[in-house]
Amino acid sequence: MFWRTEWKKLAAIAAAFAACFWLPSDSPRFDNAVGEALSLTRWYAREHVILCLLPAFFIAGAIGVFVSQASVMRYLGPRAPKPLAYGVASVSGVILAVCSCTVLPLFAGIWRMGAGLGPATAFLYSGPAINVLAIVLTARVLGMELGIARAVGAVAFSVVIGLLMHMIYRREEKSKADAQFNTPEPQVERPLWQNILYFASMIGILVFANWGRPPQESGVWYAIFAARWWITSGFALVLGLMLVGWFSLKWWQVALAAVVTGALAMVFHETPMLPFLAGVVSLSIITIRQGGEAGRWFELTWSFTRQILPLLLLGVLASGFLLGRPGHEGVIPASWVSESLGGNSLRANALASVAGALMYFATLTEVPILQGLIGSGMGKGPALALLLAGPALSLPNMLVLRSIMGSQKTLVYVSLVVVMATICGLIYGACF
């Protein structure tokens, strides 16, 4: 009886003890990998949690509170017309242009509201993969051929992967659609155009607060980068006015939050993250005290934060330990990867896809990393394979996906991305 009930716990304790007993703490590579894990986690916390994830959590919470389930089902549900559903999912990715981790709260939001598995996974892939600025940068730095191949491959991937996920789980999707077929249309609290403007303001904050610096200090992209905090502030002002006028938040509380945030922005103009965080904290306090829709908004936002953020940080820690940061090695030597990516063999393309799927790429960082690998002898096929798998997947991304849609669906989704990236790399390498 003891063996039947306790053997798993005993095995876990024994494995943990063995790991501690043979811990290679005197190995320079191991010590360096630990440092890289901590450094990557610190960088991620500083660069992505406040500006990327916190707005994404609020948007995900708003989806759950202010968007009716019937609306999600109409455009993204299992019974929605496929051209409409996959078109909406792909266009959403182009608009958002987020990384593989920031898209997760948004995916969790639409998944929770009943979106079909196919359109939801199409959105999951398109969010980080179909990044207009990254594709333009790829074409400019790595060549027009690779830039076009990345653009075409990413758009096609989002639709094909979504369709394949739908086909693989079509019975489950049919049951889900039948169960929700008779879902009554809920009472509309406000007109559709108000909800559209409300979400547009939050998406504007997310996009422009994270607008990356382009390689050249000229042109439209750099002009937007130079003015990004003014644009972000404009979206925040519009959001505040809508919260007062349409969501019944107390005007003096929103005004006080705006004054405090503006004052901090003037004092700490070189570190805009501080006033941005002050605005997020102020919004959290106001919505907690408000109750009603606003209160439910924060409660659901906190639910997503509690579910996703710890797993993301754990995944970033593991990714840093295994692969290190760009330009720095983890426990796995970078030479193992670069030496195996030459030519256009199946092995090289598969390894590029797997390595890209495990590594964490912040938005736009994959281009200079790939430029260095190509300079070291990486083939064109493996380069495209990494570009198609890397931005859309990462080890932190996989850990969170498992908690949202289960181990099996996560494994199938990751496998589809890796296999399709490998095949596309082989075809592209053979042609060019």
DASULSUL-V129025 format. One record per residue. N is the residue number from 1. RES is the residue in one small letter. SS is DSSP state (H for helix, E for strand, L for the rest). PHI is phi in whole degrees, 0 to 359 (NA if undefined). Layout:
BEGIN
n | res | ss | phi
N | RES | SS | PHI
N | RES | SS | PHI
END
This chain:
BEGIN
n | res | ss | phi
1 | m | L | NA
2 | f | H | 300
3 | w | H | 296
4 | r | H | 290
5 | t | H | 262
6 | e | H | 243
7 | w | H | 294
8 | k | H | 295
9 | k | H | 296
10 | l | H | 296
11 | a | H | 295
12 | a | H | 295
13 | i | H | 296
14 | a | H | 296
15 | a | H | 295
16 | a | H | 296
17 | f | H | 295
18 | a | H | 297
19 | a | H | 297
20 | c | H | 291
21 | f | H | 294
22 | w | L | 258
23 | l | L | 298
24 | p | L | 278
25 | s | L | 290
26 | d | L | 267
27 | s | L | 271
28 | p | H | 301
29 | r | H | 295
30 | f | H | 295
31 | d | H | 299
32 | n | H | 294
33 | a | H | 295
34 | v | H | 297
35 | g | H | 297
36 | e | H | 294
37 | a | H | 299
38 | l | H | 291
39 | s | H | 293
40 | l | H | 294
41 | t | H | 295
42 | r | H | 296
43 | w | H | 298
44 | y | H | 296
45 | a | H | 298
46 | r | H | 283
47 | e | H | 264
48 | h | H | 235
49 | v | H | 293
50 | i | H | 287
51 | l | H | 278
52 | c | H | 259
53 | l | H | 288
54 | l | H | 299
55 | p | H | 299
56 | a | H | 295
57 | f | H | 297
58 | f | H | 294
59 | i | H | 294
60 | a | H | 298
61 | g | H | 296
62 | a | H | 293
63 | i | H | 301
64 | g | H | 291
65 | v | H | 259
66 | f | H | 261
67 | v | L | 254
68 | s | L | 288
69 | q | H | 299
70 | a | H | 297
71 | s | H | 293
72 | v | H | 298
73 | m | H | 295
74 | r | H | 293
75 | y | H | 258
76 | l | H | 232
77 | g | L | 286
78 | p | L | 300
79 | r | L | 265
80 | a | L | 292
81 | p | L | 305
82 | k | H | 301
83 | p | H | 302
84 | l | H | 292
85 | a | H | 297
86 | y | H | 284
87 | g | H | 295
88 | v | H | 298
89 | a | H | 298
90 | s | H | 290
91 | v | H | 297
92 | s | H | 300
93 | g | H | 296
94 | v | H | 297
95 | i | H | 291
96 | l | H | 284
97 | a | L | 53
98 | v | L | 251
99 | c | L | 273
100 | s | L | 294
101 | c | L | 266
102 | t | H | 294
103 | v | H | 288
104 | l | H | 296
105 | p | H | 300
106 | l | H | 292
107 | f | H | 298
108 | a | H | 298
109 | g | H | 294
110 | i | H | 286
111 | w | H | 294
112 | r | H | 296
113 | m | L | 277
114 | g | L | 104
115 | a | L | 298
116 | g | L | 295
117 | l | H | 298
118 | g | H | 297
119 | p | H | 299
120 | a | H | 295
121 | t | H | 287
122 | a | H | 298
123 | f | H | 295
124 | l | H | 301
125 | y | H | 281
126 | s | H | 292
127 | g | H | 308
128 | p | H | 276
129 | a | H | 275
130 | i | L | 266
131 | n | L | 254
132 | v | H | 301
133 | l | H | 296
134 | a | H | 294
135 | i | H | 292
136 | v | H | 297
137 | l | H | 296
138 | t | H | 299
139 | a | H | 295
140 | r | H | 285
141 | v | H | 269
142 | l | H | 257
143 | g | L | 115
144 | m | H | 298
145 | e | H | 301
146 | l | H | 291
147 | g | H | 296
148 | i | H | 294
149 | a | H | 299
150 | r | H | 294
151 | a | H | 297
152 | v | H | 296
153 | g | H | 296
154 | a | H | 294
155 | v | H | 295
156 | a | H | 295
157 | f | H | 302
158 | s | H | 301
159 | v | H | 283
160 | v | H | 295
161 | i | H | 296
162 | g | H | 299
163 | l | H | 296
164 | l | H | 294
165 | m | H | 297
166 | h | H | 296
167 | m | H | 293
168 | i | H | 296
169 | y | L | 248
170 | r | H | 295
171 | r | H | 295
172 | e | H | 296
173 | e | H | 294
174 | k | H | 295
175 | s | H | 297
176 | k | H | 295
177 | a | H | 293
178 | d | H | 296
179 | a | H | 293
180 | q | L | 258
181 | f | L | 297
182 | n | L | 262
183 | t | L | 296
184 | p | L | 289
185 | e | L | 288
186 | p | L | 290
187 | q | L | 293
188 | v | L | 278
189 | e | L | 281
190 | r | L | 208
191 | p | L | 297
192 | l | H | 300
193 | w | H | 297
194 | q | H | 292
195 | n | H | 297
196 | i | H | 297
197 | l | H | 295
198 | y | H | 298
199 | f | H | 289
200 | a | H | 298
201 | s | H | 294
202 | m | H | 290
203 | i | H | 295
204 | g | H | 299
205 | i | H | 299
206 | l | H | 298
207 | v | H | 290
208 | f | H | 280
209 | a | H | 294
210 | n | L | 248
211 | w | L | 295
212 | g | L | 283
213 | r | L | 287
214 | p | L | 288
215 | p | L | 294
216 | q | L | 248
217 | e | L | 273
218 | s | L | 198
219 | g | H | 90
220 | v | H | 294
221 | w | H | 301
222 | y | H | 288
223 | a | H | 299
224 | i | H | 295
225 | f | H | 299
226 | a | H | 295
227 | a | L | 257
228 | r | H | 298
229 | w | H | 282
230 | w | H | 292
231 | i | H | 293
232 | t | H | 299
233 | s | H | 298
234 | g | H | 297
235 | f | H | 296
236 | a | H | 295
237 | l | H | 297
238 | v | H | 297
239 | l | H | 299
240 | g | H | 298
241 | l | H | 297
242 | m | H | 291
243 | l | H | 296
244 | v | H | 284
245 | g | H | 283
246 | w | H | 250
247 | f | H | 243
248 | s | L | 63
249 | l | L | 287
250 | k | L | 291
251 | w | H | 296
252 | w | H | 289
253 | q | H | 291
254 | v | H | 294
255 | a | H | 296
256 | l | H | 297
257 | a | H | 298
258 | a | H | 294
259 | v | H | 295
260 | v | H | 297
261 | t | H | 296
262 | g | H | 296
263 | a | H | 297
264 | l | H | 295
265 | a | H | 295
266 | m | H | 288
267 | v | H | 285
268 | f | L | 250
269 | h | L | 293
270 | e | L | 273
271 | t | L | 232
272 | p | H | 295
273 | m | H | 297
274 | l | H | 294
275 | p | H | 296
276 | f | H | 297
277 | l | H | 296
278 | a | H | 298
279 | g | H | 296
280 | v | H | 295
281 | v | H | 296
282 | s | H | 297
283 | l | H | 298
284 | s | H | 297
285 | i | H | 296
286 | i | H | 296
287 | t | H | 290
288 | i | H | 298
289 | r | H | 283
290 | q | H | 284
291 | g | L | 76
292 | g | H | 64
293 | e | H | 300
294 | a | H | 297
295 | g | H | 297
296 | r | H | 294
297 | w | H | 302
298 | f | H | 292
299 | e | H | 301
300 | l | H | 288
301 | t | H | 300
302 | w | H | 295
303 | s | H | 299
304 | f | H | 295
305 | t | H | 298
306 | r | H | 295
307 | q | H | 282
308 | i | H | 263
309 | l | H | 300
310 | p | H | 300
311 | l | H | 292
312 | l | H | 297
313 | l | H | 296
314 | l | H | 297
315 | g | H | 294
316 | v | H | 296
317 | l | H | 299
318 | a | H | 293
319 | s | H | 296
320 | g | H | 296
321 | f | H | 294
322 | l | H | 282
323 | l | H | 243
324 | g | L | 73
325 | r | L | 261
326 | p | L | 304
327 | g | L | 87
328 | h | L | 227
329 | e | L | 266
330 | g | L | 262
331 | v | L | 288
332 | i | L | 269
333 | p | L | 299
334 | a | H | 295
335 | s | H | 296
336 | w | H | 300
337 | v | H | 284
338 | s | H | 295
339 | e | L | 288
340 | s | L | 259
341 | l | L | 253
342 | g | L | 284
343 | g | L | 75
344 | n | L | 223
345 | s | L | 283
346 | l | H | 300
347 | r | H | 297
348 | a | H | 295
349 | n | H | 292
350 | a | H | 295
351 | l | H | 295
352 | a | H | 296
353 | s | H | 295
354 | v | H | 293
355 | a | H | 298
356 | g | H | 296
357 | a | H | 292
358 | l | H | 273
359 | m | L | 286
360 | y | L | 259
361 | f | L | 249
362 | a | L | 289
363 | t | L | 305
364 | l | L | 81
365 | t | H | 285
366 | e | H | 293
367 | v | H | 291
368 | p | H | 295
369 | i | H | 297
370 | l | H | 292
371 | q | H | 299
372 | g | H | 294
373 | l | H | 293
374 | i | H | 296
375 | g | H | 296
376 | s | L | 269
377 | g | L | 111
378 | m | L | 293
379 | g | L | 285
380 | k | H | 292
381 | g | H | 298
382 | p | H | 302
383 | a | H | 298
384 | l | H | 294
385 | a | H | 301
386 | l | H | 293
387 | l | H | 294
388 | l | H | 277
389 | a | H | 266
390 | g | H | 295
391 | p | L | 298
392 | a | L | 273
393 | l | L | 230
394 | s | L | 192
395 | l | H | 300
396 | p | H | 300
397 | n | H | 302
398 | m | H | 295
399 | l | H | 298
400 | v | H | 288
401 | l | H | 303
402 | r | H | 300
403 | s | H | 286
404 | i | H | 270
405 | m | H | 238
406 | g | L | 94
407 | s | H | 294
408 | q | H | 295
409 | k | H | 296
410 | t | H | 297
411 | l | H | 297
412 | v | H | 296
413 | y | H | 299
414 | v | H | 298
415 | s | H | 297
416 | l | H | 298
417 | v | H | 297
418 | v | H | 295
419 | v | H | 295
420 | m | H | 293
421 | a | H | 296
422 | t | H | 297
423 | i | H | 297
424 | c | H | 297
425 | g | H | 298
426 | l | H | 299
427 | i | H | 295
428 | y | H | 296
429 | g | H | 296
430 | a | H | 288
431 | c | H | 279
432 | f | L | 239
END
